[in-house]
Amino acid sequence: MKYMENYRIEYSDCDENQNLKLPAMVDLMMQVSEHQLEQGHASTQDMIDRGLGWVVTQYHFEITALPKPGEQVILSTEAAGYNRFFEYRDFGISTSEGRPLVRVHSQWVMFDLKKRKLIPCDTNLMHEFNVPLLEKMPRFPRLRLQDNYDEERRYRVRYYDLDTNHHLTNSHYFNWFIDMLDRDFLKTHIVKTIDIKFDKEVRYGEMPYSCLTLKENDDGIKSYHAIKNEEKIEQSICEITWRKL
């Protein structure tokens, strides 16, 4: 069942080009998802009470346009399916007339907060939300770690970077990715697609590396990103395609 709500884009949601910021976009996705889950006793607090949490493992974004300050949009989300270990959820941002601006597919797991490991899907919860059981696992683009990255920069995980699962919140990764790109590039380009895969937790006090390679090919401009821990072991991979404004 699709859940929808109206939202007015604020100036604080947007960058200096007056386009919705990627971290703000992800926060809005989490907000509308939380509002739906609250109706079925599966909210963040409900899960915490059970010693569990929702953890995203992969996103695929398709962006036609980014909304601007003052624009009225429709936020939507829907639990798209599940199998033994994974839950799939779709998100959308549309104009008030219903024209799609952003489409997002995502893959999630249920996480034992004490043991710090994933657990099988709660089938009773899936039935309560009328989520279909999937015979085949949906495919996401395969992401590969680059042999070498052109640039890297270290960041420290601060207290306000954490979510209720006690690790780096997924929207904050985009701050580290975008910060690696030049301001002049960001003022003249806009995101077209994003694929990101989360492999390992990033925790409080750690100082991981954000890595970047920017390439231009027949398909346009693409940035390749990774988050690596202090031993240079990959924790997250991301690929973003861009178009010129």
C-alpha positions in Angstrom: 0.0 0.0 0.0 1.4 3.4 -1.0 1.6 6.1 1.6 1.6 9.8 0.5 1.8 13.1 2.2 2.3 16.8 1.1 5.4 18.7 1.9 6.6 22.3 1.3 10.3 22.5 0.4 12.1 24.9 2.7 15.2 27.1 2.0 17.0 25.1 4.6 16.4 21.9 2.5 18.2 23.4 -0.5 21.8 24.3 -1.6 23.1 27.6 -2.9 21.6 26.8 -6.4 18.2 26.4 -4.7 18.0 22.7 -5.4 17.0 20.1 -2.8 20.2 18.8 -1.1 20.8 15.1 -1.3 21.1 14.6 2.5 17.8 16.5 2.9 16.2 14.3 0.2 17.2 11.2 2.1 15.9 12.6 5.4 12.5 13.4 3.8 12.4 9.8 2.5 13.1 8.5 6.1 10.4 10.9 7.4 7.6 9.7 5.1 8.6 6.0 5.7 8.6 6.6 9.5 5.1 8.1 9.3 3.8 5.0 7.4 5.5 2.6 9.8 4.0 4.4 12.8 0.6 3.3 11.6 1.6 -0.4 11.8 3.5 -0.3 15.1 6.8 -0.7 13.2 8.2 2.7 13.8 11.8 3.4 15.0 10.7 3.4 18.6 8.6 0.2 18.2 11.7 -1.5 16.7 14.0 -0.2 19.5 11.6 -1.6 22.1 12.1 -5.0 20.4 15.9 -4.5 20.3 15.8 -4.2 16.5 16.4 -1.6 13.8 15.9 -1.1 10.1 19.1 -0.8 8.1 19.4 0.1 4.5 21.9 -1.9 2.4 21.4 -0.3 -1.1 19.7 2.6 -2.9 19.1 3.3 -6.6 18.0 6.9 -7.4 16.6 8.2 -10.6 16.3 12.0 -10.6 14.5 14.0 -13.3 14.6 17.3 -11.5 15.2 18.6 -7.9 12.5 20.7 -6.3 13.2 24.2 -5.1 12.3 26.3 -2.1 8.6 27.0 -1.7 7.6 24.2 -4.0 4.8 22.0 -2.9 5.6 18.3 -3.5 4.1 14.9 -2.8 6.3 12.5 -0.8 5.4 8.8 -1.2 6.7 5.4 -0.1 5.6 1.8 -0.5 6.9 -1.5 0.9 7.5 -3.2 -2.5 8.3 -6.8 -1.4 10.3 -9.1 0.8 12.1 -12.4 0.9 13.9 -14.3 3.7 16.4 -11.6 4.6 15.6 -8.5 2.6 12.8 -6.0 2.5 12.3 -3.7 -0.5 10.9 -0.2 -0.3 10.2 2.4 -3.0 10.1 6.2 -2.5 9.0 9.1 -4.7 8.9 12.8 -4.9 6.4 14.3 -7.3 5.1 17.8 -8.1 1.7 18.7 -6.6 0.2 17.8 -10.0 1.8 14.3 -9.7 4.7 14.7 -12.1 7.5 12.4 -10.9 10.8 14.2 -9.9 12.6 11.5 -8.0 12.2 7.8 -7.9 14.1 5.6 -5.4 14.4 1.8 -5.0 15.9 0.5 -1.8 16.9 -2.7 0.0 16.7 -3.1 3.8 17.4 -5.7 6.5 16.2 -6.1 10.1 19.1 -5.6 12.5 19.6 -7.0 16.1 20.9 -3.9 17.9 22.5 -5.9 20.7 24.2 -8.6 18.6 25.0 -6.1 15.8 23.9 -8.6 13.1 21.0 -9.0 10.6 18.1 -11.3 11.3 15.5 -13.0 9.1 12.5 -11.0 8.0 9.5 -10.7 10.3 6.9 -12.3 8.1 4.0 -11.4 10.5 5.0 -7.7 10.1 5.1 -8.1 6.3 1.6 -9.6 6.3 0.3 -6.7 8.5 1.5 -4.2 5.8 0.3 -6.5 2.9 3.8 -6.7 1.6 4.2 -9.3 -1.2 6.6 -12.2 -0.9 9.0 -12.1 -3.8 10.1 -15.2 -5.7 13.1 -13.4 -7.2 15.5 -10.9 -5.6 15.2 -7.5 -7.3 18.5 -6.6 -9.1 20.4 -3.4 -8.3 23.3 -2.2 -10.5 26.5 -4.0 -9.5 29.0 -1.6 -8.0 32.7 -2.2 -8.1 35.4 -0.7 -6.0 37.9 1.3 -8.1 41.5 0.1 -8.2 42.6 3.6 -7.3 40.9 6.9 -6.4 42.2 10.3 -7.5 41.4 12.0 -4.2 40.7 11.1 -0.6 40.0 13.0 2.6 39.5 12.0 6.2 36.4 12.7 8.2 35.5 12.1 11.8 32.1 10.6 12.8 30.6 13.1 15.3 27.8 12.6 17.8 25.2 14.3 15.6 26.1 12.1 12.7 24.6 9.1 14.4 21.2 7.6 14.0 19.1 5.5 16.4 21.0 2.3 15.2 24.1 4.0 16.7 26.0 4.3 13.5 26.5 6.9 10.8 23.1 7.9 9.4 22.8 7.1 5.7 22.0 10.6 4.7 25.3 11.9 6.1 27.3 9.8 3.6 26.2 12.2 0.9 27.7 15.1 2.7 31.1 13.4 2.5 30.6 12.5 -1.2 29.5 15.9 -2.3 32.2 17.7 -0.3 34.8 16.0 -2.4 33.6 17.7 -5.5 34.6 21.3 -6.5 32.1 24.1 -6.0 32.4 25.2 -9.6 31.4 21.7 -10.7 28.5 21.5 -8.3 27.2 24.9 -9.5 27.1 23.8 -13.1 26.0 20.1 -12.8 23.0 18.3 -11.3 22.6 14.7 -10.2 20.9 12.3 -12.7 21.3 8.9 -11.0 22.8 7.5 -7.8 23.7 4.0 -6.8 25.0 3.4 -3.3 25.8 0.2 -1.4 26.4 0.1 2.4 28.6 -2.9 3.3 29.9 -2.1 6.8 28.9 0.1 9.7 30.7 3.4 10.3 30.6 4.2 14.0 31.2 7.1 16.4 34.7 8.4 16.7 36.0 6.6 13.6 37.9 8.6 11.0 37.2 7.0 7.6 38.4 8.2 4.2 36.1 9.6 1.6 37.5 8.7 -1.8 36.7 10.2 -5.3 37.4 9.7 -8.9 35.6 11.8 -11.5 35.4 10.5 -15.1 33.8 11.7 -18.4 32.8 9.0 -20.9 30.2 8.4 -23.6 27.4 8.3 -21.1 28.4 11.6 -19.6 30.1 12.5 -16.3 30.3 10.0 -13.5 31.8 10.3 -10.0 33.0 7.2 -8.2 33.0 7.3 -4.5 34.0 5.1 -1.6 34.1 5.3 2.2 37.1 3.3 3.6 38.0 2.8 7.2 41.3 3.6 8.7 42.8 0.4 7.4 41.6 1.4 3.9 38.9 -1.4 3.9 35.8 -0.4 1.9 32.7 0.3 4.0 30.5 1.9 1.3 30.6 2.3 -2.5 28.7 4.9 -4.5 28.4 5.9 -8.2 26.7 9.2 -9.3 26.0 10.3 -12.9 25.7 14.0 -13.6 24.3 16.3 -16.3 25.2 19.8 -17.1 22.7 22.6 -16.1 
